[in-house]
Amino acid sequence: MWVIVFFDLPVTQKPQRTAATRFRNDLLNDGYLMLQFSVYARMCRAQEAVDKHIRRIQGMCPKEGSIRALQVTDKQYARMKILLGNRVPEESLNGQQLLFF
């Protein structure tokens, strides 16, 4: 399973930029990969892990903005088409790790 987090956070004022940076860093520290500037993904082994990480995200949310989490299967994630650019190198490593479990 994958959890994909999409967000649009305000950054016009210094406290907003600080909150947005903290949120991004919290995602990275929790094992998420940055797919695009406001799109992060994390692989989870089971539904319980997905639920745990979504609860963590809820605890990290800044006071303003829009944050969404989408859960997809490995098969659905693998069918993602990249129209321009390349896969993040860590994505390939995580996909390979999945084969070993």
Buried (B, 14 or more C-beta within 10 A) or exposed (E): BBBBBBBEBBBEEEEBEEBBEEBBEBBEEBBBBBBEEBBBBBBBEEEEBBEEBBEEBEEBBBEEBEBEBEBBEEEEBEEEEEEEEEEBEBBEEBBEEBEEE
